[in-house]
């Protein structure tokens, strides 16, 4: 079976675990809508946000929709989508690792088979 390998892969494999937990703090001035619904808009680094959500949602989420950087080779005003592939893989891997921990085990079983 082919194995994906890249420069700094060992570090990327442990980044999710090394990322410290941070506490999510509600900003009442920016809150709108029905507070009992549990909806959140989190401003900050997505790796830190995923790690902060993990204690609350580990194994409880049925579906995740993300819009990751696709590394298209283009540069935009707000984002450079032209990273060297090993850098991109090292950035995306820990996020996918945390996302996989949040998704229910049923989903893992479905995707593995």
Biopython code that builds the backbone (N, CA, C, O; Angstrom):
import numpy as np
from Bio.PDB.StructureBuilder import StructureBuilder

atoms = [
    (1, "UNK", "N", (0.847, -1.181, 0.000)),
    (1, "UNK", "CA", (0.000, 0.000, 0.000)),
    (1, "UNK", "C", (0.890, 1.241, 0.000)),
    (1, "UNK", "O", (1.830, 1.318, 0.791)),
    (2, "UNK", "N", (0.615, 2.208, -0.867)),
    (2, "UNK", "CA", (1.412, 3.435, -0.910)),
    (2, "UNK", "C", (1.278, 4.239, 0.387)),
    (2, "UNK", "O", (0.210, 4.285, 0.998)),
    (3, "UNK", "N", (2.358, 4.855, 0.782)),
    (3, "UNK", "CA", (2.373, 5.684, 1.987)),
    (3, "UNK", "C", (2.820, 7.081, 1.601)),
    (3, "UNK", "O", (3.814, 7.257, 0.897)),
    (4, "UNK", "N", (2.084, 8.058, 2.063)),
    (4, "UNK", "CA", (2.419, 9.451, 1.804)),
    (4, "UNK", "C", (3.495, 9.891, 2.785)),
    (4, "UNK", "O", (3.347, 9.734, 3.996)),
    (5, "UNK", "N", (4.558, 10.434, 2.261)),
    (5, "UNK", "CA", (5.656, 10.905, 3.095)),
    (5, "UNK", "C", (6.051, 12.299, 2.630)),
    (5, "UNK", "O", (5.953, 12.616, 1.445)),
    (6, "UNK", "N", (6.500, 13.132, 3.570)),
    (6, "UNK", "CA", (6.922, 14.479, 3.225)),
    (6, "UNK", "C", (7.905, 14.990, 4.262)),
    (6, "UNK", "O", (8.028, 14.426, 5.349)),
    (7, "UNK", "N", (8.593, 16.049, 3.922)),
    (7, "UNK", "CA", (9.536, 16.694, 4.811)),
    (7, "UNK", "C", (8.811, 17.173, 6.071)),
    (7, "UNK", "O", (7.751, 17.790, 5.963)),
    (8, "UNK", "N", (9.346, 16.910, 7.241)),
    (8, "UNK", "CA", (8.769, 17.293, 8.541)),
    (8, "UNK", "C", (7.494, 16.530, 8.891)),
    (8, "UNK", "O", (6.701, 17.007, 9.703)),
    (9, "UNK", "N", (7.282, 15.369, 8.302)),
    (9, "UNK", "CA", (6.081, 14.587, 8.593)),
    (9, "UNK", "C", (6.026, 14.175, 10.065)),
    (9, "UNK", "O", (4.951, 14.195, 10.664)),
    (10, "UNK", "N", (7.159, 13.804, 10.654)),
    (10, "UNK", "CA", (7.166, 13.380, 12.059)),
    (10, "UNK", "C", (6.618, 14.470, 12.969)),
    (10, "UNK", "O", (5.852, 14.185, 13.890)),
    (11, "UNK", "N", (7.002, 15.702, 12.721)),
    (11, "UNK", "CA", (6.507, 16.820, 13.527)),
    (11, "UNK", "C", (5.016, 17.036, 13.297)),
    (11, "UNK", "O", (4.269, 17.303, 14.239)),
    (12, "UNK", "N", (4.585, 16.920, 12.038)),
    (12, "UNK", "CA", (3.169, 17.127, 11.708)),
    (12, "UNK", "C", (2.279, 16.088, 12.397)),
    (12, "UNK", "O", (1.153, 16.392, 12.791)),
    (13, "UNK", "N", (2.790, 14.862, 12.539)),
    (13, "UNK", "CA", (2.005, 13.800, 13.155)),
    (13, "UNK", "C", (1.747, 14.045, 14.638)),
    (13, "UNK", "O", (0.802, 13.488, 15.197)),
    (14, "UNK", "N", (2.569, 14.866, 15.281)),
    (14, "UNK", "CA", (2.401, 15.119, 16.713)),
    (14, "UNK", "C", (1.879, 16.524, 17.023)),
    (14, "UNK", "O", (1.655, 16.853, 18.188)),
    (15, "UNK", "N", (1.685, 17.346, 16.008)),
    (15, "UNK", "CA", (1.257, 18.728, 16.226)),
    (15, "UNK", "C", (-0.089, 18.812, 16.920)),
    (15, "UNK", "O", (-0.254, 19.627, 17.828)),
    (16, "UNK", "N", (-1.047, 18.006, 16.529)),
    (16, "UNK", "CA", (-2.382, 18.052, 17.140)),
    (16, "UNK", "C", (-2.300, 17.784, 18.640)),
    (16, "UNK", "O", (-2.950, 18.467, 19.432)),
    (17, "UNK", "N", (-1.505, 16.796, 19.029)),
    (17, "UNK", "CA", (-1.378, 16.474, 20.454)),
    (17, "UNK", "C", (-0.610, 17.554, 21.212)),
    (17, "UNK", "O", (-0.886, 17.800, 22.386)),
    (18, "UNK", "N", (0.336, 18.192, 20.562)),
    (18, "UNK", "CA", (1.142, 19.231, 21.216)),
    (18, "UNK", "C", (0.424, 20.579, 21.314)),
    (18, "UNK", "O", (0.822, 21.437, 22.102)),
    (19, "UNK", "N", (-0.622, 20.767, 20.527)),
    (19, "UNK", "CA", (-1.367, 22.020, 20.572)),
    (19, "UNK", "C", (-2.063, 22.138, 21.920)),
    (19, "UNK", "O", (-2.824, 21.247, 22.298)),
    (20, "UNK", "N", (-1.815, 23.228, 22.657)),
    (20, "UNK", "CA", (-2.420, 23.344, 23.988)),
    (20, "UNK", "C", (-3.916, 23.622, 23.906)),
    (20, "UNK", "O", (-4.400, 24.244, 22.961)),
    (21, "UNK", "N", (-4.636, 23.143, 24.922)),
    (21, "UNK", "CA", (-6.055, 23.457, 25.021)),
    (21, "UNK", "C", (-6.213, 24.909, 25.443)),
    (21, "UNK", "O", (-5.494, 25.390, 26.319)),
    (22, "UNK", "N", (-7.149, 25.598, 24.823)),
    (22, "UNK", "CA", (-7.497, 26.959, 25.219)),
    (22, "UNK", "C", (-8.988, 26.977, 25.511)),
    (22, "UNK", "O", (-9.758, 26.216, 24.925)),
    (23, "UNK", "N", (-9.376, 27.838, 26.404)),
    (23, "UNK", "CA", (-10.773, 27.934, 26.793)),
    (23, "UNK", "C", (-11.484, 28.914, 25.868)),
    (23, "UNK", "O", (-11.000, 30.020, 25.627)),
    (24, "UNK", "N", (-12.639, 28.496, 25.352)),
    (24, "UNK", "CA", (-13.458, 29.385, 24.538)),
    (24, "UNK", "C", (-14.181, 30.358, 25.463)),
    (24, "UNK", "O", (-14.812, 29.944, 26.435)),
    (25, "UNK", "N", (-14.091, 31.635, 25.162)),
    (25, "UNK", "CA", (-14.718, 32.662, 25.986)),
    (25, "UNK", "C", (-15.771, 33.380, 25.146)),
    (25, "UNK", "O", (-15.471, 33.923, 24.082)),
    (26, "UNK", "N", (-16.998, 33.374, 25.637)),
    (26, "UNK", "CA", (-18.091, 34.029, 24.916)),
    (26, "UNK", "C", (-17.945, 35.547, 25.006)),
    (26, "UNK", "O", (-17.630, 36.092, 26.064)),
    (27, "UNK", "N", (-18.175, 36.212, 23.890)),
    (27, "UNK", "CA", (-18.199, 37.672, 23.852)),
    (27, "UNK", "C", (-19.661, 38.085, 23.725)),
    (27, "UNK", "O", (-20.230, 38.050, 22.634)),
    (28, "UNK", "N", (-20.262, 38.476, 24.843)),
    (28, "UNK", "CA", (-21.695, 38.822, 24.873)),
    (28, "UNK", "C", (-22.024, 39.972, 23.916)),
    (28, "UNK", "O", (-23.129, 40.030, 23.376)),
    (29, "UNK", "N", (-21.071, 40.886, 23.703)),
    (29, "UNK", "CA", (-21.312, 42.017, 22.802)),
    (29, "UNK", "C", (-21.501, 41.576, 21.356)),
    (29, "UNK", "O", (-22.158, 42.267, 20.577)),
    (30, "UNK", "N", (-20.934, 40.437, 20.997)),
    (30, "UNK", "CA", (-21.046, 39.941, 19.629)),
    (30, "UNK", "C", (-22.083, 38.833, 19.478)),
    (30, "UNK", "O", (-22.328, 38.367, 18.366)),
    (31, "UNK", "N", (-22.690, 38.409, 20.573)),
    (31, "UNK", "CA", (-23.660, 37.322, 20.537)),
    (31, "UNK", "C", (-25.005, 37.806, 20.004)),
    (31, "UNK", "O", (-25.482, 38.883, 20.363)),
    (32, "UNK", "N", (-25.603, 36.992, 19.147)),
    (32, "UNK", "CA", (-26.924, 37.286, 18.598)),
    (32, "UNK", "C", (-27.720, 35.987, 18.535)),
    (32, "UNK", "O", (-27.155, 34.898, 18.628)),
    (33, "UNK", "N", (-29.006, 36.109, 18.380)),
    (33, "UNK", "CA", (-29.847, 34.935, 18.203)),
    (33, "UNK", "C", (-30.143, 34.215, 19.498)),
    (33, "UNK", "O", (-29.857, 34.711, 20.587)),
    (34, "UNK", "N", (-30.720, 33.040, 19.360)),
    (34, "UNK", "CA", (-31.138, 32.214, 20.480)),
    (34, "UNK", "C", (-29.916, 31.547, 21.115)),
    (34, "UNK", "O", (-29.299, 30.672, 20.508)),
    (35, "UNK", "N", (-29.574, 31.955, 22.315)),
    (35, "UNK", "CA", (-28.387, 31.452, 22.999)),
    (35, "UNK", "C", (-28.495, 29.982, 23.391)),
    (35, "UNK", "O", (-27.485, 29.347, 23.692)),
    (36, "UNK", "N", (-29.712, 29.435, 23.392)),
    (36, "UNK", "CA", (-29.888, 28.042, 23.808)),
    (36, "UNK", "C", (-29.604, 27.051, 22.677)),
    (36, "UNK", "O", (-29.575, 25.844, 22.916)),
    (37, "UNK", "N", (-29.397, 27.532, 21.469)),
    (37, "UNK", "CA", (-29.199, 26.640, 20.324)),
    (37, "UNK", "C", (-27.782, 26.076, 20.222)),
    (37, "UNK", "O", (-27.560, 25.083, 19.528)),
    (38, "UNK", "N", (-26.833, 26.693, 20.899)),
    (38, "UNK", "CA", (-25.474, 26.153, 20.883)),
    (38, "UNK", "C", (-24.664, 26.494, 19.648)),
    (38, "UNK", "O", (-23.587, 25.936, 19.438)),
    (39, "UNK", "N", (-25.167, 27.396, 18.834)),
    (39, "UNK", "CA", (-24.406, 27.797, 17.657)),
    (39, "UNK", "C", (-23.246, 28.689, 18.069)),
    (39, "UNK", "O", (-23.358, 29.480, 19.005)),
    (40, "UNK", "N", (-22.119, 28.553, 17.354)),
    (40, "UNK", "CA", (-20.933, 29.338, 17.678)),
    (40, "UNK", "C", (-20.252, 29.838, 16.421)),
    (40, "UNK", "O", (-20.243, 29.170, 15.387)),
    (41, "UNK", "N", (-19.695, 31.002, 16.529)),
    (41, "UNK", "CA", (-18.794, 31.535, 15.516)),
    (41, "UNK", "C", (-17.505, 31.808, 16.270)),
    (41, "UNK", "O", (-17.473, 32.649, 17.168)),
    (42, "UNK", "N", (-16.452, 31.109, 15.912)),
    (42, "UNK", "CA", (-15.192, 31.214, 16.636)),
    (42, "UNK", "C", (-14.193, 31.964, 15.780)),
    (42, "UNK", "O", (-13.924, 31.596, 14.637)),
    (43, "UNK", "N", (-13.647, 33.025, 16.359)),
    (43, "UNK", "CA", (-12.627, 33.806, 15.670)),
    (43, "UNK", "C", (-11.276, 33.435, 16.250)),
    (43, "UNK", "O", (-11.061, 33.555, 17.456)),
    (44, "UNK", "N", (-10.378, 32.991, 15.411)),
    (44, "UNK", "CA", (-9.051, 32.620, 15.885)),
    (44, "UNK", "C", (-8.449, 31.551, 15.004)),
    (44, "UNK", "O", (-9.007, 31.193, 13.967)),
    (45, "UNK", "N", (-7.321, 31.051, 15.421)),
    (45, "UNK", "CA", (-6.634, 29.996, 14.682)),
    (45, "UNK", "C", (-7.492, 28.733, 14.696)),
    (45, "UNK", "O", (-7.955, 28.309, 15.755)),
    (46, "UNK", "N", (-7.705, 28.135, 13.534)),
    (46, "UNK", "CA", (-8.604, 26.981, 13.470)),
    (46, "UNK", "C", (-8.044, 25.747, 14.174)),
    (46, "UNK", "O", (-8.814, 24.909, 14.643)),
    (47, "UNK", "N", (-6.730, 25.620, 14.255)),
    (47, "UNK", "CA", (-6.145, 24.495, 14.986)),
    (47, "UNK", "C", (-6.448, 24.624, 16.480)),
    (47, "UNK", "O", (-6.826, 23.649, 17.131)),
    (48, "UNK", "N", (-6.282, 25.820, 17.011)),
    (48, "UNK", "CA", (-6.589, 26.059, 18.422)),
    (48, "UNK", "C", (-8.090, 25.935, 18.690)),
    (48, "UNK", "O", (-8.491, 25.434, 19.741)),
    (49, "UNK", "N", (-8.913, 26.381, 17.758)),
    (49, "UNK", "CA", (-10.363, 26.282, 17.922)),
    (49, "UNK", "C", (-10.811, 24.822, 17.928)),
    (49, "UNK", "O", (-11.643, 24.437, 18.749)),
    (50, "UNK", "N", (-10.277, 24.017, 17.033)),
    (50, "UNK", "CA", (-10.626, 22.594, 17.004)),
    (50, "UNK", "C", (-10.207, 21.902, 18.294)),
    (50, "UNK", "O", (-10.941, 21.064, 18.819)),
    (51, "UNK", "N", (-9.042, 22.246, 18.801)),
    (51, "UNK", "CA", (-8.572, 21.641, 20.050)),
    (51, "UNK", "C", (-9.476, 22.052, 21.213)),
    (51, "UNK", "O", (-9.741, 21.249, 22.109)),
    (52, "UNK", "N", (-9.950, 23.307, 21.200)),
    (52, "UNK", "CA", (-10.847, 23.782, 22.258)),
    (52, "UNK", "C", (-12.212, 23.099, 22.186)),
    (52, "UNK", "O", (-12.858, 22.913, 23.218)),
    (53, "UNK", "N", (-12.657, 22.728, 21.006)),
    (53, "UNK", "CA", (-13.953, 22.064, 20.833)),
    (53, "UNK", "C", (-13.903, 20.577, 21.178)),
    (53, "UNK", "O", (-14.932, 19.974, 21.483)),
    (54, "UNK", "N", (-12.734, 19.996, 21.131)),
    (54, "UNK", "CA", (-12.587, 18.553, 21.320)),
    (54, "UNK", "C", (-13.198, 18.022, 22.618)),
    (54, "UNK", "O", (-13.879, 16.998, 22.567)),
    (55, "UNK", "N", (-12.995, 18.658, 23.779)),
    (55, "UNK", "CA", (-13.602, 18.103, 25.006)),
    (55, "UNK", "C", (-15.135, 18.089, 24.977)),
    (55, "UNK", "O", (-15.758, 17.265, 25.648)),
    (56, "UNK", "N", (-15.734, 18.979, 24.219)),
    (56, "UNK", "CA", (-17.193, 19.082, 24.172)),
    (56, "UNK", "C", (-17.820, 18.193, 23.102)),
    (56, "UNK", "O", (-18.933, 17.700, 23.280)),
    (57, "UNK", "N", (-17.115, 17.986, 21.994)),
    (57, "UNK", "CA", (-17.735, 17.328, 20.849)),
    (57, "UNK", "C", (-17.049, 16.051, 20.387)),
    (57, "UNK", "O", (-17.425, 15.504, 19.350)),
    (58, "UNK", "N", (-16.055, 15.556, 21.121)),
    (58, "UNK", "CA", (-15.331, 14.357, 20.691)),
    (58, "UNK", "C", (-16.301, 13.203, 20.436)),
    (58, "UNK", "O", (-17.030, 12.780, 21.333)),
    (59, "UNK", "N", (-16.298, 12.706, 19.209)),
    (59, "UNK", "CA", (-17.136, 11.579, 18.836)),
    (59, "UNK", "C", (-18.610, 11.861, 18.739)),
    (59, "UNK", "O", (-19.405, 10.924, 18.671)),
    (60, "UNK", "N", (-19.015, 13.132, 18.729)),
    (60, "UNK", "CA", (-20.435, 13.472, 18.745)),
    (60, "UNK", "C", (-20.931, 14.113, 17.459)),
    (60, "UNK", "O", (-22.137, 14.307, 17.304)),
    (61, "UNK", "N", (-20.050, 14.445, 16.540)),
    (61, "UNK", "CA", (-20.426, 15.171, 15.332)),
    (61, "UNK", "C", (-20.620, 14.186, 14.186)),
    (61, "UNK", "O", (-19.776, 13.320, 13.950)),
    (62, "UNK", "N", (-21.736, 14.324, 13.478)),
    (62, "UNK", "CA", (-22.042, 13.410, 12.382)),
    (62, "UNK", "C", (-21.488, 13.872, 11.043)),
    (62, "UNK", "O", (-21.184, 13.052, 10.177)),
    (63, "UNK", "N", (-21.356, 15.176, 10.873)),
    (63, "UNK", "CA", (-20.918, 15.687, 9.582)),
    (63, "UNK", "C", (-20.098, 16.958, 9.790)),
    (63, "UNK", "O", (-20.459, 17.827, 10.584)),
    (64, "UNK", "N", (-19.004, 17.045, 9.070)),
    (64, "UNK", "CA", (-18.173, 18.247, 9.105)),
    (64, "UNK", "C", (-17.990, 18.725, 7.671)),
    (64, "UNK", "O", (-17.622, 17.958, 6.781)),
    (65, "UNK", "N", (-18.256, 20.001, 7.472)),
    (65, "UNK", "CA", (-18.033, 20.613, 6.170)),
    (65, "UNK", "C", (-16.953, 21.666, 6.360)),
    (65, "UNK", "O", (-17.137, 22.618, 7.119)),
    (66, "UNK", "N", (-15.842, 21.501, 5.684)),
    (66, "UNK", "CA", (-14.772, 22.474, 5.808)),
    (66, "UNK", "C", (-14.382, 22.980, 4.423)),
    (66, "UNK", "O", (-14.637, 22.330, 3.410)),
    (67, "UNK", "N", (-13.773, 24.127, 4.407)),
    (67, "UNK", "CA", (-13.250, 24.710, 3.179)),
    (67, "UNK", "C", (-11.753, 24.918, 3.383)),
    (67, "UNK", "O", (-11.304, 26.033, 3.649)),
    (68, "UNK", "N", (-10.985, 23.836, 3.257)),
    (68, "UNK", "CA", (-9.553, 23.946, 3.544)),
    (68, "UNK", "C", (-8.813, 24.669, 2.422)),
    (68, "UNK", "O", (-9.336, 24.810, 1.317)),
    (69, "UNK", "N", (-7.616, 25.117, 2.705)),
    (69, "UNK", "CA", (-6.799, 25.649, 1.618)),
    (69, "UNK", "C", (-6.447, 24.495, 0.678)),
    (69, "UNK", "O", (-6.034, 23.428, 1.132)),
    (70, "UNK", "N", (-6.605, 24.704, -0.594)),
    (70, "UNK", "CA", (-6.382, 23.632, -1.559)),
    (70, "UNK", "C", (-4.992, 23.648, -2.167)),
    (70, "UNK", "O", (-4.644, 22.761, -2.946)),
    (71, "UNK", "N", (-4.195, 24.648, -1.819)),
    (71, "UNK", "CA", (-2.832, 24.785, -2.338)),
    (71, "UNK", "C", (-2.847, 24.797, -3.866)),
    (71, "UNK", "O", (-2.176, 24.000, -4.521)),
    (72, "UNK", "N", (-3.618, 25.709, -4.399)),
    (72, "UNK", "CA", (-3.807, 25.816, -5.843)),
    (72, "UNK", "C", (-2.637, 26.457, -6.564)),
    (72, "UNK", "O", (-2.540, 26.373, -7.788)),
    (73, "UNK", "N", (-1.753, 27.091, -5.822)),
    (73, "UNK", "CA", (-0.637, 27.780, -6.450)),
    (73, "UNK", "C", (-0.936, 29.239, -6.727)),
    (73, "UNK", "O", (-0.121, 29.932, -7.335)),
    (74, "UNK", "N", (-2.096, 29.718, -6.290)),
    (74, "UNK", "CA", (-2.500, 31.106, -6.507)),
    (74, "UNK", "C", (-2.251, 31.935, -5.259)),
    (74, "UNK", "O", (-2.239, 31.412, -4.144)),
    (75, "UNK", "N", (-2.053, 33.221, -5.455)),
    (75, "UNK", "CA", (-1.926, 34.151, -4.338)),
    (75, "UNK", "C", (-3.130, 35.083, -4.368)),
    (75, "UNK", "O", (-3.441, 35.665, -5.407)),
    (76, "UNK", "N", (-3.803, 35.224, -3.240)),
    (76, "UNK", "CA", (-4.959, 36.093, -3.115)),
    (76, "UNK", "C", (-4.615, 37.249, -2.188)),
    (76, "UNK", "O", (-3.581, 37.222, -1.520)),
    (77, "UNK", "N", (-5.472, 38.262, -2.141)),
    (77, "UNK", "CA", (-5.215, 39.410, -1.270)),
    (77, "UNK", "C", (-5.137, 39.021, 0.200)),
    (77, "UNK", "O", (-4.308, 39.547, 0.942)),
    (78, "UNK", "N", (-6.002, 38.096, 0.624)),
    (78, "UNK", "CA", (-6.088, 37.724, 2.028)),
    (78, "UNK", "C", (-5.424, 36.391, 2.362)),
    (78, "UNK", "O", (-5.369, 36.011, 3.532)),
    (79, "UNK", "N", (-4.923, 35.678, 1.363)),
    (79, "UNK", "CA", (-4.376, 34.349, 1.606)),
    (79, "UNK", "C", (-3.454, 33.939, 0.469)),
    (79, "UNK", "O", (-3.784, 34.104, -0.705)),
    (80, "UNK", "N", (-2.309, 33.411, 0.826)),
    (80, "UNK", "CA", (-1.381, 32.884, -0.173)),
    (80, "UNK", "C", (-1.611, 31.381, -0.281)),
    (80, "UNK", "O", (-1.281, 30.633, 0.640)),
    (81, "UNK", "N", (-2.167, 30.943, -1.387)),
    (81, "UNK", "CA", (-2.467, 29.531, -1.615)),
    (81, "UNK", "C", (-1.390, 28.910, -2.499)),
    (81, "UNK", "O", (-1.674, 28.121, -3.400)),
    (82, "UNK", "N", (-0.160, 29.285, -2.217)),
    (82, "UNK", "CA", (0.957, 28.820, -3.029)),
    (82, "UNK", "C", (2.082, 28.352, -2.113)),
    (82, "UNK", "O", (3.191, 28.883, -2.158)),
    (83, "UNK", "N", (1.789, 27.356, -1.286)),
    (83, "UNK", "CA", (2.788, 26.827, -0.364)),
    (83, "UNK", "C", (3.513, 25.642, -0.983)),
    (83, "UNK", "O", (2.978, 24.950, -1.849)),
    (84, "UNK", "N", (4.727, 25.422, -0.531)),
    (84, "UNK", "CA", (5.442, 24.220, -0.919)),
    (84, "UNK", "C", (4.641, 23.049, -0.347)),
    (84, "UNK", "O", (4.134, 23.144, 0.771)),
    (85, "UNK", "N", (4.521, 21.960, -1.084)),
    (85, "UNK", "CA", (3.598, 20.881, -0.712)),
    (85, "UNK", "C", (3.868, 20.297, 0.667)),
    (85, "UNK", "O", (2.918, 19.978, 1.381)),
    (86, "UNK", "N", (5.120, 20.146, 1.066)),
    (86, "UNK", "CA", (5.392, 19.573, 2.384)),
    (86, "UNK", "C", (4.938, 20.523, 3.491)),
    (86, "UNK", "O", (4.505, 20.070, 4.551)),
    (87, "UNK", "N", (5.030, 21.823, 3.261)),
    (87, "UNK", "CA", (4.539, 22.800, 4.246)),
    (87, "UNK", "C", (3.020, 22.704, 4.336)),
    (87, "UNK", "O", (2.457, 22.711, 5.431)),
    (88, "UNK", "N", (2.355, 22.614, 3.181)),
    (88, "UNK", "CA", (0.898, 22.499, 3.164)),
    (88, "UNK", "C", (0.443, 21.228, 3.882)),
    (88, "UNK", "O", (-0.499, 21.268, 4.674)),
    (89, "UNK", "N", (1.102, 20.108, 3.611)),
    (89, "UNK", "CA", (0.739, 18.852, 4.268)),
    (89, "UNK", "C", (0.936, 18.950, 5.780)),
    (89, "UNK", "O", (0.127, 18.426, 6.546)),
    (90, "UNK", "N", (2.005, 19.615, 6.208)),
    (90, "UNK", "CA", (2.252, 19.776, 7.639)),
    (90, "UNK", "C", (1.229, 20.694, 8.296)),
    (90, "UNK", "O", (0.978, 20.576, 9.496)),
    (91, "UNK", "N", (0.642, 21.596, 7.539)),
    (91, "UNK", "CA", (-0.405, 22.470, 8.074)),
    (91, "UNK", "C", (-1.760, 21.765, 8.124)),
    (91, "UNK", "O", (-2.497, 21.912, 9.098)),
    (92, "UNK", "N", (-2.086, 21.016, 7.101)),
    (92, "UNK", "CA", (-3.419, 20.431, 6.997)),
    (92, "UNK", "C", (-3.562, 19.152, 7.842)),
    (92, "UNK", "O", (-4.647, 18.880, 8.358)),
    (93, "UNK", "N", (-2.505, 18.380, 7.987)),
    (93, "UNK", "CA", (-2.597, 17.098, 8.690)),
    (93, "UNK", "C", (-3.115, 17.226, 10.124)),
    (93, "UNK", "O", (-4.045, 16.503, 10.482)),
    (94, "UNK", "N", (-2.558, 18.113, 10.968)),
    (94, "UNK", "CA", (-3.063, 18.193, 12.347)),
    (94, "UNK", "C", (-4.531, 18.605, 12.425)),
    (94, "UNK", "O", (-5.245, 18.169, 13.328)),
    (95, "UNK", "N", (-4.979, 19.422, 11.511)),
    (95, "UNK", "CA", (-6.380, 19.835, 11.501)),
    (95, "UNK", "C", (-7.286, 18.657, 11.155)),
    (95, "UNK", "O", (-8.339, 18.470, 11.765)),
    (96, "UNK", "N", (-6.869, 17.871, 10.177)),
    (96, "UNK", "CA", (-7.639, 16.680, 9.814)),
    (96, "UNK", "C", (-7.639, 15.665, 10.963)),
    (96, "UNK", "O", (-8.637, 14.982, 11.190)),
    (97, "UNK", "N", (-6.539, 15.571, 11.670)),
    (97, "UNK", "CA", (-6.454, 14.677, 12.824)),
    (97, "UNK", "C", (-7.480, 15.075, 13.886)),
    (97, "UNK", "O", (-8.205, 14.221, 14.395)),
    (98, "UNK", "N", (-7.545, 16.360, 14.220)),
    (98, "UNK", "CA", (-8.510, 16.824, 15.223)),
    (98, "UNK", "C", (-9.940, 16.663, 14.723)),
    (98, "UNK", "O", (-10.822, 16.281, 15.492)),
    (99, "UNK", "N", (-10.180, 16.947, 13.450)),
    (99, "UNK", "CA", (-11.518, 16.754, 12.888)),
    (99, "UNK", "C", (-11.939, 15.289, 12.990)),
    (99, "UNK", "O", (-13.094, 14.990, 13.294)),
    (100, "UNK", "N", (-11.006, 14.386, 12.737)),
    (100, "UNK", "CA", (-11.353, 12.962, 12.804)),
    (100, "UNK", "C", (-11.711, 12.540, 14.219)),
    (100, "UNK", "O", (-12.488, 11.603, 14.398)),
    (101, "UNK", "N", (-11.161, 13.211, 15.232)),
    (101, "UNK", "CA", (-11.493, 12.888, 16.619)),
    (101, "UNK", "C", (-12.876, 13.407, 17.006)),
    (101, "UNK", "O", (-13.521, 12.863, 17.903)),
    (102, "UNK", "N", (-13.319, 14.440, 16.339)),
    (102, "UNK", "CA", (-14.620, 15.037, 16.645)),
    (102, "UNK", "C", (-15.759, 14.245, 16.011)),
    (102, "UNK", "O", (-16.866, 14.207, 16.549)),
    (103, "UNK", "N", (-15.495, 13.624, 14.887)),
    (103, "UNK", "CA", (-16.528, 12.893, 14.150)),
    (103, "UNK", "C", (-16.842, 11.570, 14.850)),
    (103, "UNK", "O", (-15.959, 10.947, 15.440)),
    (104, "UNK", "N", (-18.108, 11.148, 14.779)),
    (104, "UNK", "CA", (-18.542, 9.907, 15.426)),
    (104, "UNK", "C", (-17.801, 8.695, 14.873)),
    (104, "UNK", "O", (-17.336, 8.703, 13.734)),
    (105, "UNK", "N", (-17.699, 7.665, 15.689)),
    (105, "UNK", "CA", (-17.023, 6.436, 15.273)),
    (105, "UNK", "C", (-17.755, 5.754, 14.117)),
    (105, "UNK", "O", (-17.129, 5.069, 13.309)),
    (106, "UNK", "N", (-19.060, 5.933, 14.032)),
    (106, "UNK", "CA", (-19.830, 5.353, 12.933)),
    (106, "UNK", "C", (-19.294, 5.866, 11.604)),
    (106, "UNK", "O", (-19.179, 5.105, 10.643)),
    (107, "UNK", "N", (-18.965, 7.159, 11.547)),
    (107, "UNK", "CA", (-18.412, 7.746, 10.331)),
    (107, "UNK", "C", (-17.060, 7.129, 10.014)),
    (107, "UNK", "O", (-16.771, 6.830, 8.855)),
    (108, "UNK", "N", (-16.225, 6.934, 11.038)),
    (108, "UNK", "CA", (-14.917, 6.315, 10.824)),
    (108, "UNK", "C", (-15.086, 4.920, 10.229)),
    (108, "UNK", "O", (-14.364, 4.533, 9.311)),
    (109, "UNK", "N", (-16.037, 4.182, 10.758)),
    (109, "UNK", "CA", (-16.271, 2.828, 10.274)),
    (109, "UNK", "C", (-16.724, 2.864, 8.811)),
    (109, "UNK", "O", (-16.268, 2.067, 7.991)),
    (110, "UNK", "N", (-17.615, 3.785, 8.498)),
    (110, "UNK", "CA", (-18.130, 3.898, 7.134)),
    (110, "UNK", "C", (-17.009, 4.232, 6.160)),
    (110, "UNK", "O", (-16.938, 3.642, 5.082)),
    (111, "UNK", "N", (-16.152, 5.145, 6.509)),
    (111, "UNK", "CA", (-15.087, 5.574, 5.606)),
    (111, "UNK", "C", (-13.976, 4.529, 5.484)),
    (111, "UNK", "O", (-13.304, 4.448, 4.456)),
    (112, "UNK", "N", (-13.790, 3.742, 6.522)),
    (112, "UNK", "CA", (-12.708, 2.751, 6.499)),
    (112, "UNK", "C", (-13.085, 1.527, 5.675)),
    (112, "UNK", "O", (-12.204, 0.795, 5.226)),
    (113, "UNK", "N", (-14.369, 1.294, 5.470)),
    (113, "UNK", "CA", (-14.797, 0.086, 4.748)),
    (113, "UNK", "C", (-15.210, 0.368, 3.344)),
    (113, "UNK", "O", (-15.593, -0.548, 2.617)),
]
sb = StructureBuilder()
sb.init_structure("model")
sb.init_model(0)
sb.init_chain("A")
sb.init_seg("    ")
for serial, (resi, resn, name, xyz) in enumerate(atoms, 1):
    if name == "N":
        sb.init_residue(resn, " ", resi, " ")
    sb.init_atom(name, np.array(xyz, "f"), 0.0, 1.0, " ", f" {name:<3s}", serial, name[0])
structure = sb.get_structure()
